[in-house]
């Protein structure tokens, strides 16, 4: 499907191409009648023979023949492939923490298409070799999937059969791909589809199924020139990749009809059957995904008792839809448009769909909370109700306000997917409250008291330090609009706000508050900014830019200072490439999977930072243990990375902070919370002083 990157306030006018992309691929599954008995052992067994294990995805990279002749690693394809590889590694690690399957036994072998290699079959039912290949197609050149030629090593063999007797083996089975449950072919190129869709990041399709119809192989095509866009972050590519792989793994209109009903779960695969009904329509004609777990999950999300008839799907010009309805699922990973990673969530309802496919066991702890429409009731998102002011997720007038995640200021507008419903969409530029660089220049007038900061959010307010004119009723004449102010979570889902120069003021959800030193009011949104942790009185931020992590392990940030060639200035793309090289070296030094490391970056002053958190399904030590091990080994032996003819060497490392504000470091020994916190504050202060001293050193020369 074409994922559109809407970083500007714009309307996504191009239609999604997933259906026609998937339709262009012939879905193959094992053909028992075409194979001798001795070959059948290579067919993946039906689910039930082994317990489910994390989905093993192997990637196979390919290049176009034209590109091979003049491959330029510094060109669009080279830079694009580097970014694609990094995004794929992180995405696959994430999927392995989400989906489990009954593992394929032995090497994975894909099927050949008999309609391609065979010109004729024996047609007499009385013939022993009835319906087997009697005449080969001389023009057969092998199998392909979405423009990628599949190697013979990945494919089963084929034979020519006489009318009676044993076959003549034409091509033996390939060795197959070991330790694999899904084979992903990867192509980085600027295809005609990429040319037609200027904002496309990637598109994908499923190519082959096993004997239970579970996807076995697929292809993802990255649009090389678009991957090098300066407005496209690593997190954006990861999120787009996740969307595409979820299509190829089963969330597709072309695959819904193959979903399985397994009443006893994956352990009894022999009892599975094709689901009788996966989609349907309600009394208003809305297309629905009607499977049971999805229906229950949506009911819980909307806060209504009992299951619903189903979850609405986007109408896609007469085709079976492969996306959730945008009016009800803004922010879900599986809606048809992509607004950027910081607005997108891998939601529980999407994971419920994969459970209902009958092919996967799902880890729901990896789900990210979908805030759009949460607890809004049965009529939320209907065209008949979205414009009557009954829900503050939608807006009903023109003007500026706040995007529903409160990360950005927004403009009230619609698009074809919303079908007349309107919502606050982020402004073209400078709308992010959490970016300090969007703030006013030093000593500039700030009559509204706005603060741009990592912990700032958008609030409707008409605050001003100037005297307000009022109407006859004594109300302010200034219309509230979206403004940026600091917030911090307190207890039980509550929070406080602060404007420039003011103290912290409790902000009661649903109420308006006055801020000392300012005229006017600030309006406190209902329960979206902070969520109460179960079993405690603490509250945590419900929105965090740009990436949210599961809460199963602590989150640390590793920081490494680099030295390089004196006076060398690196551009944004060069810094991204260097960040990826440093990350690869860090992962190698750690001796673990990449699933511990997230969102790497390098500043203009050559400071490399990467978030460390153990993703679900990630095998290895705790994050705290790995962090301590890495910092010790960096002190003993610095890293060296070659990039652009220069050598970059790590100089320093330090613990910045725990991004979830949990500063305790637990490795099996339980210290008292107060002692731990005091100790870490002292160590952090000393470390900050030491790091500040070292940070003042000039970048030293390094010989190549």
C-alpha positions in Angstrom: 0.0 0.0 0.0 1.2 3.5 -0.6 2.0 5.3 2.6 1.7 9.1 2.3 3.9 11.2 4.4 1.8 14.2 5.4 4.3 16.3 7.3 2.6 19.4 5.8 -1.0 20.4 6.2 -2.3 18.9 3.0 -4.9 16.6 1.6 -4.0 13.0 0.6 -5.7 12.9 -2.8 -4.0 9.9 -4.3 -5.8 6.6 -3.8 -4.1 3.8 -1.9 -2.6 1.2 -4.3 -2.5 -1.9 -2.0 -5.4 -3.7 -3.6 -4.2 -3.4 -7.2 -0.6 -4.2 -6.0 -1.8 -7.3 -4.3 -4.0 -8.3 -7.2 -1.1 -8.1 -9.5 0.6 -10.9 -7.5 -0.6 -14.5 -7.9 -0.8 -16.0 -4.4 0.8 -19.4 -4.5 0.5 -22.3 -2.0 1.9 -25.9 -2.1 0.5 -27.9 -4.9 0.4 -31.5 -3.7 -0.8 -32.9 -7.1 2.2 -31.5 -8.9 4.9 -33.1 -6.7 6.2 -36.7 -6.2 5.6 -38.2 -2.8 9.3 -38.0 -1.9 9.2 -34.2 -2.3 6.3 -33.6 0.0 8.4 -33.7 3.2 9.6 -30.1 2.5 6.0 -28.7 2.9 5.6 -26.7 6.1 3.5 -28.7 8.5 0.0 -27.6 9.5 0.0 -25.7 12.8 -0.2 -27.8 15.9 3.0 -29.9 15.6 5.0 -27.4 17.8 4.4 -24.7 20.2 4.3 -21.1 18.8 7.6 -19.2 18.7 8.4 -15.6 17.7 7.9 -15.1 14.0 11.3 -15.6 12.2 11.6 -13.2 9.3 14.6 -13.5 6.9 15.3 -10.7 4.4 16.7 -11.1 0.9 18.0 -7.9 -0.8 17.9 -7.6 -4.6 18.8 -4.9 -7.0 17.5 -4.1 -10.5 19.8 -5.4 -13.3 20.3 -1.8 -14.6 21.3 -0.6 -11.1 23.9 -3.4 -10.8 25.8 -2.1 -13.8 26.3 1.3 -12.3 25.7 0.9 -8.6 26.4 4.2 -6.8 26.5 3.8 -3.0 26.5 7.6 -2.6 23.4 8.0 -5.0 19.7 7.8 -4.1 19.7 4.0 -4.3 22.7 3.7 -2.0 21.6 6.2 0.6 18.0 4.8 0.3 19.2 1.2 0.8 21.2 2.2 3.9 18.1 3.8 5.5 15.9 0.9 4.4 18.2 -1.7 5.9 18.3 0.2 9.2 14.5 0.5 9.3 13.9 -3.1 8.4 16.2 -4.4 11.2 14.3 -2.4 13.8 10.9 -3.3 12.3 11.6 -7.0 12.2 12.9 -7.0 15.8 9.6 -5.3 16.8 7.4 -7.8 14.9 9.2 -10.7 16.6 8.1 -9.2 19.9 4.5 -9.1 18.7 3.7 -12.2 16.6 4.4 -15.9 17.2 3.6 -18.8 14.9 4.0 -22.5 14.8 7.6 -22.7 13.4 8.3 -24.1 9.9 10.2 -27.3 10.3 13.4 -27.6 8.3 14.4 -25.1 5.5 11.6 -23.0 4.1 10.9 -23.8 0.4 8.6 -21.8 -1.7 6.3 -23.1 -4.4 6.5 -22.8 -8.2 3.5 -21.7 -10.3 2.4 -24.7 -12.5 0.7 -22.3 -14.9 4.1 -20.8 -15.6 6.4 -23.8 -16.0 3.8 -26.2 -17.4 2.1 -25.8 -20.8 -0.2 -28.8 -20.6 -1.3 -31.5 -18.0 -2.7 -35.0 -18.4 -6.4 -34.6 -18.7 -7.7 -38.2 -18.5 -9.0 -38.9 -15.0 -8.2 -42.6 -15.6 -4.5 -41.8 -16.1 -2.3 -42.5 -13.0 -0.6 -39.1 -13.5 -3.9 -37.2 -14.1 -3.5 -33.4 -13.8 0.3 -33.6 -13.7 2.5 -31.7 -16.1 2.8 -33.4 -19.5 4.4 -30.6 -21.5 6.9 -28.0 -20.2 6.7 -24.3 -21.1 10.0 -23.5 -23.0 9.7 -19.8 -22.1 9.7 -20.5 -18.4 12.3 -18.2 -16.7 11.5 -18.8 -13.0 9.4 -17.3 -10.3 9.1 -13.6 -9.3 7.3 -11.6 -6.7 6.5 -8.0 -7.3 9.3 -7.5 -9.7 11.9 -9.5 -7.7 13.2 -12.8 -9.2 13.1 -15.6 -6.6 16.4 -17.6 -6.5 16.0 -21.3 -7.4 17.7 -22.0 -4.1 14.5 -20.8 -2.4 12.1 -22.9 -4.6 10.9 -26.4 -4.8 11.8 -28.4 -7.9 9.5 -29.5 -10.7 9.2 -32.5 -13.0 7.8 -33.7 -16.4 5.4 -36.6 -16.1 4.8 -39.3 -18.7 1.3 -40.7 -19.0 2.4 -43.7 -17.0 5.3 -44.2 -14.8 7.8 -42.1 -12.9 8.6 -38.5 -13.6 11.7 -36.9 -15.2 13.2 -34.5 -12.7 13.8 -31.1 -14.5 14.8 -29.0 -11.5 15.5 -30.4 -8.0 14.5 -28.8 -4.8 16.7 -25.9 -3.7 18.4 -26.1 -0.3 15.8 -23.7 1.1 16.2 -21.0 3.7 16.8 -22.4 7.3 15.3 -21.0 10.5 12.7 -19.0 8.6 8.9 -18.6 8.9 8.5 -15.7 6.5 10.8 -14.7 3.7 10.9 -11.0 2.8 12.3 -9.9 -0.5 13.5 -6.3 -0.4 13.9 -4.0 -3.4 15.1 -0.3 -3.3 14.4 1.4 -6.6 12.5 4.3 -8.1 9.7 2.3 -9.8 6.9 3.7 -12.0 4.6 3.4 -8.9 7.0 5.5 -6.9 7.1 8.0 -9.8 3.3 8.3 -9.8 3.1 8.8 -6.1 5.4 11.6 -5.1 4.9 11.0 -1.3 5.2 7.2 -1.4 7.7 5.6 1.1 7.2 1.9 0.2 4.6 -0.6 -0.9 4.4 -4.3 -0.3 2.5 -7.5 -1.2 2.2 -11.1 0.0 3.4 -13.6 -2.6 3.2 -17.1 -1.1 1.1 -19.0 1.4 1.6 -22.3 3.3 -0.9 -25.2 3.3 -2.9 -23.4 6.0 -3.0 -20.2 4.0 -0.6 -18.3 6.3 1.7 -15.9 4.4 5.1 -17.4 3.8 6.8 -14.8 1.6 6.3 -11.3 0.4 8.1 -8.3 -1.2 8.5 -4.8 0.0 9.6 -2.1 -2.5 11.2 1.1 -1.1 11.0 4.2 -3.3 14.7 5.1 -3.3 14.5 8.8 -4.2 11.8 9.4 -1.6 13.8 7.7 1.2 16.4 10.4 0.9 13.9 13.2 1.6 15.3 15.5 4.4 11.9 15.6 6.0 11.8 11.8 6.5 13.1 10.6 9.8 14.3 7.1 10.7 11.2 6.6 12.9 9.0 7.6 9.9 10.6 4.9 7.7 10.3 2.3 10.5 6.6 3.1 11.0 5.9 2.9 7.2 7.8 -0.4 7.0 5.8 -1.8 9.9 2.6 -0.8 8.1 3.7 -2.5 4.9 4.8 -5.7 6.6 1.5 -6.0 8.5 -0.2 -5.9 5.1 2.0 -8.7 3.8 1.5 -10.7 7.0 -2.2 -10.8 6.7 -4.0 -7.4 7.2 -5.1 -7.3 3.6 -8.5 -7.4 1.8 -7.1 -10.1 -0.4 -6.2 -12.2 2.6 -9.2 -11.6 4.9 -11.1 -14.4 3.0 -8.4 -16.9 3.9 -8.4 -16.2 7.7 -8.8 -19.3 9.8 -11.2 -20.1 12.7 -9.3 -22.1 15.3 -11.7 -22.7 18.2 -9.1 -24.4 20.3 -6.3 -22.0 19.5 -3.0 -22.6 17.7 -2.3 -25.8 19.6 -5.1 -27.6 17.7 -4.4 -26.5 14.1 -6.0 -29.6 12.6 -9.4 -28.2 13.9 -9.0 -24.9 12.0 -11.3 -24.1 9.1 -11.6 -21.1 6.9 -13.8 -18.4 8.6 -17.3 -18.3 7.2 -17.5 -14.5 7.6 -14.8 -12.0 8.0 -16.4 -8.9 6.6 -19.9 -7.6 6.4 -22.0 -4.4 6.4 -24.1 -2.8 9.0 -27.6 -1.2 8.6 -26.0 2.0 7.2 -24.0 0.1 4.6 -20.6 0.6 6.4 -18.1 -2.1 5.6 -17.0 -3.9 8.7 -14.4 -6.4 9.8 -16.7 -8.7 11.8 -14.4 -11.2 13.6 -15.0 -11.7 17.3 -11.7 -10.5 19.0 -11.7 -7.3 16.9 -15.4 -6.6 17.8 -14.7 -7.0 21.5 -11.5 -4.9 21.3 -13.3 -2.0 19.6 -16.1 -2.2 22.2 -13.5 -1.9 25.0 -11.9 1.0 23.3 -15.2 2.9 22.9 -16.3 2.0 26.4 -19.5 0.2 25.4 -20.7 -3.1 26.9 -20.6 -6.3 24.9 -19.2 -6.9 21.4 -20.0 -4.7 18.4 -21.0 -6.0 15.0 -17.5 -5.3 13.8 -14.9 -2.6 13.3 -15.4 -0.2 10.3 -13.1 -0.5 7.3 -12.3 2.2 4.8 -14.3 2.0 1.5 -11.8 1.5 -1.3 -13.6 2.0 -4.6 -15.3 -1.4 -4.8 -12.4 -3.5 -3.5 -12.1 -5.3 -0.2 -10.5 -2.7 2.1 -7.2 -3.2 3.7 -7.4 -0.2 6.1 -9.4 0.9 9.2 -11.9 3.7 8.7 -10.1 7.0 9.3 -13.0 8.6 11.2 -12.8 5.9 13.9 -9.1 5.0 13.9 -7.0 8.2 13.5 -3.5 7.3 14.6 -3.8 3.6 14.1 -0.9 1.9 12.2 -3.4 0.5 9.7 -5.3 3.6 8.5 -4.8 4.5 4.8 -2.8 7.7 5.3 0.4 8.3 7.2 0.9 11.5 9.1 4.3 10.7 10.6 5.7 8.3 13.3 4.9 10.6 16.2 1.1 10.4 15.4 1.0 6.7 14.8 0.3 3.8 17.2 0.4 0.0 16.9 -3.0 -0.3 18.6 -4.7 -3.2 20.3 -7.5 -3.5 17.8 -5.0 -4.1 15.0 -3.3 -6.8 17.1 -6.8 -8.3 17.7 -7.1 -8.6 13.9 -4.0 -10.7 13.7 -5.3 -13.0 16.5 -8.5 -13.5 14.5 -6.5 -14.4 11.4 -5.9 -17.8 13.1 -2.2 -17.8 12.0 -0.6 -16.0 14.9 -0.4 -15.8 18.7 -0.3 -12.1 19.7 1.6 -10.3 22.5 -0.8 -7.6 23.5 1.7 -6.1 25.9 3.4 -4.6 22.8 0.3 -2.6 21.9 0.4 1.2 22.1 -2.7 3.0 23.4 -5.0 4.5 20.8 -6.2 7.8 22.2 -8.5 8.8 19.3 -12.1 8.2 20.3 -11.2 6.4 23.5 -14.3 6.0 25.7 -16.5 8.1 23.3 -19.4 5.6 23.0 -21.2 3.8 20.3 -22.0 6.8 18.0 -18.4 8.1 17.8 -17.1 8.7 14.3 -20.4 8.5 12.5 -20.8 11.1 9.7 -24.2 12.0 11.3 -22.6 12.9 14.7 -19.1 14.1 14.0 -20.3 17.6 13.1 -22.8 18.3 15.9 -20.2 19.1 18.6 -20.8 16.0 20.6 -17.1 15.0 20.7 -14.1 17.2 21.2 -12.0 14.8 19.0 -13.7 16.6 16.0 -14.0 20.3 15.4 -16.9 22.2 13.9 -15.5 25.6 13.0 -12.6 27.2 11.2 -9.6 28.4 13.1 -6.6 27.3 15.1 -6.7 24.8 17.9 -4.8 21.7 19.1 -4.2 18.3 17.4 -5.9 15.7 19.6 -2.5 14.4 20.9 -1.7 18.0 22.0 1.8 17.8 20.6 1.0 20.3 17.9 -1.1 23.4 17.2 -3.6 22.6 14.5 -6.0 23.9 11.9 -9.6 22.7 11.7 -9.9 20.9 8.4 -11.1 17.8 6.6 -10.0 15.4 3.8 -11.7 12.9 1.6 -11.0 10.1 4.1 -12.9 11.9 6.8 -16.0 12.3 4.6 -16.9 15.8 5.8 -15.9 15.3 9.4 -13.2 17.8 10.6 -10.3 17.6 13.0 -7.4 19.8 14.1 -4.5 18.9 11.8 -0.9 20.0 12.5 0.1 23.2 10.8 2.6 23.3 8.0 5.7 24.3 10.1 6.6 25.3 13.6 3.5 23.8 15.1 5.3 21.3 17.4 5.1 22.5 21.0 7.7 20.0 22.0 10.4 21.5 19.8 12.4 24.2 21.6 13.6 25.6 18.3 10.1 26.7 17.5 10.1 29.1 20.4 10.6 32.9 20.2 14.0 34.4 19.9 15.6 35.6 23.1 14.3 38.9 24.4 11.4 38.8 21.9 8.0 39.9 23.2 6.0 36.9 24.5 2.6 38.4 25.6 0.9 34.9 25.6 3.6 33.4 27.8 4.2 30.4 25.5 6.9 27.9 26.3 8.3 25.5 23.7 9.9 22.5 25.4 10.1 18.7 25.3 7.4 18.6 28.0 5.2 21.4 26.5 1.8 20.6 25.0 -0.9 22.5 23.1 -3.7 24.0 25.1 -6.7 26.1 24.0 -6.1 29.4 25.7 -6.5 33.2 25.4 -3.8 34.1 27.9 -2.2 37.5 27.5 -0.1 39.8 29.7 -1.9 42.8 28.2 -5.1 44.2 29.5 -8.1 42.5 27.8 -11.1 44.3 26.4 -14.3 42.6 27.5 -17.8 42.4 26.2 -21.0 43.5 28.1 -21.0 40.1 29.9 -17.5 40.6 31.1 -16.1 37.9 28.9 -12.7 38.2 27.1 -13.0 39.4 23.5 -10.0 37.2 22.5 -11.0 33.8 21.1 -9.1 30.9 22.6 -6.6 29.4 20.2 -3.9 26.7 20.4 -0.9 27.8 22.5 2.1 25.9 23.9 2.7 25.6 27.6 4.7 23.3 29.9 2.8 20.4 31.6 3.8 17.8 34.2 1.7 14.8 35.4 0.8 14.6 39.0 -1.5 12.0 40.6 -4.4 9.9 39.3 -4.3 11.2 35.8 -4.0 14.9 36.9 -1.5 17.4 35.7 -0.2 20.9 36.2 0.6 23.7 33.7 3.0 26.6 33.6 3.3 29.7 31.4 6.4 31.9 31.1 7.2 33.3 34.5 4.2 31.7 36.2 4.2 29.1 39.0 2.8 25.6 38.3 -1.0 25.6 38.4 -3.2 22.5 38.8 -5.2 21.9 35.6 -8.4 20.0 36.2 -9.5 18.1 33.1 -12.5 19.6 31.5 -12.1 22.9 33.5 -10.6 26.3 32.7 -8.0 27.8 34.9 -6.4 31.3 35.5 -2.7 31.6 35.3 -1.0 34.2 37.7 0.4 37.1 35.8 -2.0 36.7 32.8 -5.4 37.8 31.8 -7.8 35.2 30.2 -8.1 31.5 30.7 -6.4 28.2 29.8 -8.7 25.2 29.1 -7.7 21.8 30.4 -8.4 18.9 28.0 -10.1 15.8 29.3 -7.8 12.9 30.2 -5.5 12.7 27.2 -2.3 14.3 28.5 -1.7 12.0 31.5 -2.7 8.4 32.3 -3.0 7.0 35.8 -0.8 3.9 36.4 -2.8 1.0 37.8 -2.2 0.3 41.4 -0.4 3.6 42.1 -1.2 7.2 42.5 1.4 8.2 39.9 0.6 9.5 36.5 2.6 9.4 33.3 2.4 11.4 30.1 0.1 9.8 27.6 1.8 11.5 24.6 5.5 11.6 24.0 7.3 12.7 20.8 8.2 11.1 18.6 8.2 7.4 19.7 6.5 5.6 22.6 8.0 2.5 24.1 6.4 -0.4 26.0 6.7 -0.3 29.8 8.2 -3.8 30.4 11.8 -2.5 30.9 13.6 0.7 31.9 14.5 3.3 29.2 18.0 4.7 29.2 19.7 7.0 26.8 23.3 6.2 25.8 25.4 9.2 24.8 28.8 8.9 23.1 31.0 11.9 22.1 32.9 11.5 18.9 36.1 12.9 17.5 36.7 13.3 13.8 38.6 15.3 11.2 39.1 18.9 12.6 36.8 21.4 11.0 34.7 18.8 9.2 31.1 19.8 9.1 28.6 17.0 8.5 25.2 17.6 6.8 22.0 16.0 8.0 22.2 13.0 5.7 25.8 12.5 6.6 25.0 12.6 10.3 22.2 10.0 9.7 24.5 7.7 7.9 27.2 8.1 10.6 24.6 7.5 13.3 23.7 4.2 11.6 27.3 3.1 11.4 28.0 3.9 15.0 24.8 2.1 16.0 26.0 -1.0 14.1 29.3 -0.9 16.0 27.5 -0.5 19.3 25.3 -3.5 18.6 28.3 -5.5 17.7 30.1 -4.5 20.8 27.0 -5.3 22.9 26.7 -8.8 21.4 22.9 -8.6 21.5 20.1 -8.0 19.1 19.3 -4.5 17.8 16.0 -4.7 19.6 17.6 -2.9 22.6 18.4 0.2 20.6 15.9 2.8 19.3 16.0 6.2 17.5 19.8 6.8 17.0 21.0 10.3 16.1 24.1 12.5 16.0 24.2 16.2 16.7 26.2 18.8 14.8 28.7 18.7 17.7 29.2 15.0 17.1 27.4 13.6 20.1 25.8 10.3 19.3 22.6 9.3 21.3 20.4 6.3 21.2 17.6 5.2 23.4 18.0 1.8 25.1 15.0 -0.3 26.0 14.4 -4.0 25.8 11.6 -4.6 23.2 9.0 -7.4 23.8 10.4 -10.7 22.7 14.0 -9.4 22.9 16.4 -12.1 24.3 19.2 -11.1 26.6 20.0 -9.2 29.9 18.1 -6.3 31.3 18.7 -2.9 29.8 20.4 -1.7 33.0 22.8 -4.6 32.9 23.6 -4.1 29.2 24.0 -0.3 29.7 26.5 -0.8 32.5 28.4 -3.4 30.5 28.6 -1.1 27.5 29.8 2.0 29.4 32.5 -0.1 31.0 33.8 -1.5 27.7 33.7 1.9 26.0 36.0 3.2 28.7 38.4 0.3 28.2 38.3 0.3 24.4 36.8 3.2 22.4 34.9 2.5 19.2 36.3 3.4 15.8 34.0 4.0 12.8 35.1 4.7 9.2 32.9 7.2 7.3 33.6 9.4 4.3 37.3 8.9 4.4 37.6 9.8 8.1 37.8 7.9 11.3 35.5 8.8 14.1 36.4 7.6 17.6 34.2 7.5 20.7 35.5 9.7 23.5 32.9 9.6 26.3 29.7 8.0 27.5 27.3 8.9 30.2 23.8 8.2 31.5 21.6 11.2 30.6 18.4 10.2 32.3 15.6 7.6 32.3 13.1 8.9 29.8 10.2 7.5 31.8 11.5 9.4 34.8 12.3 6.1 36.6 15.8 6.6 37.8 16.3 3.3 39.7 18.7 0.8 38.2 17.6 -2.7 39.2 19.6 -5.8 38.3 18.1 -8.3 40.8 19.3 -6.6 44.0 16.5 -4.6 45.6 17.7 -1.3 47.1 15.3 1.1 48.9 13.7 3.6 46.5 14.9 6.6 48.5 18.5 5.4 48.8 18.6 4.5 45.0 17.2 7.9 44.0 19.6 9.8 46.3 22.6 7.8 45.1 21.8 8.3 41.4 21.2 12.0 41.9 24.7 12.3 43.4 26.3 10.2 40.7 24.4 12.0 38.0 25.5 15.4 39.3 29.2 14.3 39.4 28.9 12.7 36.0 27.4 15.9 34.6 30.3 17.9 35.9 32.8 15.5 34.5 31.0 15.3 31.1 30.8 19.1 30.9 34.6 19.3 31.4 35.3 16.8 28.7 32.7 18.3 26.3 34.8 21.5 26.3 37.6 19.7 24.5 38.1 20.5 20.8 37.6 17.8 18.3 41.0 16.2 17.9 42.6 15.1 14.6 42.4 11.6 13.5 44.5 10.0 10.7 43.0 7.7 8.2 
